[in-house]
């Protein structure tokens, strides 16, 4: 038994009630609430797959989760056309309001900020010098521009606006590169695994055992790519940047 507000309700072993938040949905004068894991609720809200056994703190639909008042079957059938907890919960989370605490919003924004900076460092480069942009430079720019991170919005949706703001401070390109490499036979077997850590557009094994490949990668990973290849081949390769796009 787990106590939720005044009433005790039976639940499954899932996210703890203490760490859960309320997702709330209102329609036709009726209120429906579920107690959910905050991170998984936001993933589901962004159309990502989640395990419902980990998502729900209590396997029930409430009219008032704090008091432990369960929603009426008739009301669920009228509003959702179902009393299935999974179906109803999904509707509540995706179309209702997820009530994050201030601390949860702060922590989520912090994590998304770090994720955004990592994505920019991995994918961006300075078009004037053709070199990657250090993460510290991006972090300082975030501070200087006072960039706001929306904890409720997917990182990929926030990226374009942030890139435009950063370009006001520094030359920055998010272009990708196509790189052709020709690896001698003596190193081809050792490098094929490295090449496939990136996007291989074309791969051809020559009759002499050498390997020619066309690789597409974010421009910011160019130095990483060549560092890995050169560590195996000792720089004994032919390479050519075909295009930037």
N, C-alpha and C positions, 0 to 999 in steps of 0.2 A: 504493500500500500504506500502511495505517495500523497502527501497532503498538498493540495493546490488551493490556497485561500482558505475558505471555511470548510469546504467539503473534501472528503477523502475519495479518491478515484483510483481504480485499478489500472495499471499501465504496464507496458512492456519495458524491457531493459534497453533504453535508448539514451539520448542526450539528457543530462540531468536538468531537473526543473530550475534549479538555481541559476544555471548558465543559459537558460532558454529566454527567448523574447516572444512577444505576442505579434502574430500576423492577424490583421483585422479586415473584415469585409462587411459592408453594409449594403442592403438592397431591400426595397419594399418595406422599409421600417423595421427590418430585422437585422440583428448583429450576429456575425459568426466569427469565432476566434479559434486559433490553434496556437499551441506553445511549440516553438521551433528553435533549432540551432541557427544562430544568426548567419554564419558563413554559408551553410548549405541552403538556407532560405534565399539568400541573394544569388547563389548559383542557379537555383531553380528559377528564380525570377528572370535571370538572364538566359533562360532556355537550356541550361546545362543539365546533364543527367546527374541525379543524386540517388542515394540509397535512402528510401523512406524510413527504414528501421533506424537510421542514424539521424534523420531529419526531425522527427516528431519526439517531443519530450513525453507526451501522453497521447495515446492512440484514440483521441476523442475530439469531437467538435463541440466548442462551447458557445454559449450566448454571452457569458462573462467568465473568462478564464481565471481572473483573480479570485472570484468567489467560488469557482468550481461549478458554475451552473451550466449544465449541458444543453446544447441546442435541441429543439424539438424535431422529431423525425418529420412531422408534417411540414415544418418550416423549411427543412433541408430539401425535401422533395419538391416543394413549391418553387424555391429559388434556384436550386442546382439540378433538379430532376434526378437526384440520386442521394442515397445516404451512405455511399461508399466513402470511407474516411480518406483514402488516398486521392480519389477524384475531387472530393470537396476541398481537401487541404490544398491541392495543387491550384485550384481556382482561387482560393483565398489568398495564397501567397503571390500568385502571378498578377492578379487583378486588384488585390486589396492594398493595405498599407502595412509595411513591415516596420515595427516600432523599435528601432535601435536606440540603445542608451547613448548618452554623450560619450562615455568611455569607449563603447563599442564602435561608434562612428569615428572617433579619433584613432583607434587602433587599426580599423579597416582602411582609413585614409592613409595612414602611415605605411601600411603594407602595399597599397596601390601606388603610392609615391615611389617606393623602392622598385616596384615592378616596372613602372614607367621609365625611370632612370635607366634601369638595366636594358629595357627594350631600345631606348634611344642610343645608348652606348653601343649595343650590338648591331644596330642598323644604320646609324648615321656616320657621316664623315665630313671633314672640312674640304669643300670642293676646290679651294684655292691651293691647299697643300697636298691634297689627296691622302690625308692621314686621318686616323680615327680621332674622335674627341674624347678626352679622358673623363671618367665618371665624376671626378672632383669638379671639373669645369661645368658639367651639367648640373651638379648639386648646387654650386654657387649661383648659377643662373636661376635655378628654381627659387633660391632665397632672395636674390636681387629683384626678381620679377614678382615675388610674393604669389607664386602660382598656387591656385586653389585646386585641391583634389576632391572630387565628388565621391564619397564612399559608396554611394548607391549606383553609380554609373560604371559600366564596363570600361576597362582600361583602353581597349581599342577605340572606343567612341571618344575618349578624351584626348587621345594622341594627336589628331590633326590640329586641334586648337592650340595645344601646348607647343607643337612644333612651330607654328606660326609666331607665337610669342618669343620663342627662343631665337628665331631668325632675326629678331630686332636687336639682339645682342651679339650674335656671332654668325659667321658663314656656316651653313649647315645644309647638307643634302641627305635625303633618305633614299638615294638611288641604289639600285642593285648592280652587280657586276657579273658579266659572263667572262670566265677565264678558261682559256684552252691550255691544257698541260699535256706534255709528252714525256712519259716516264720510261727510262731505259729498262730493259728486260730484267736486269739484276735487282731492281727495286720494285718492279710492278706488283709482285705478289704482296709485298709489305705495305704498299700505298693504297691498294684498292679499298681497303677498309676505311682508311682516312678520307678518301674521296667521297665515300658514301655517307659520311657524317654530314655532308652538304647535299645540295640538290644537283644530281647528275642529269644533265640534259641529253648528253650523248656519250656513249662509251664504245671504243673500238680496240680490240686486241689485234696487234699487228702480227704478221707471220714470223717476225724475229723475236716475239715475246714481249715487245714493248707495249705500253698502254697509252692510248690517246683518249682524253676525256674533255668534255665541255661542262664546266661547273657554273651554276648560278648561285650567288651568295650575297647577303647584305654587304654593302661596301665597307661597313664598319668592321667586318670580320676578315677583311683581306689579309691583314697582318697575322691574324690567328691562323688562317688557312696556310699561308706560306711557311709560317713557323713550324707547323705540324709536318708539312711535306718535306721541308728542308732538313728536319731532324732525322728523317729516315733516309733521304737521298743524298744528304750532305751537299745540297744545292745543285746536284747533277740532274737537272731537269730543264726542259724547254717550256717556257710559259709565255702567254700573250693575253692581254686584256682585250677582248673582242669589242665590247661596247659597254657603255653606261646607260641605264635607262630609268 
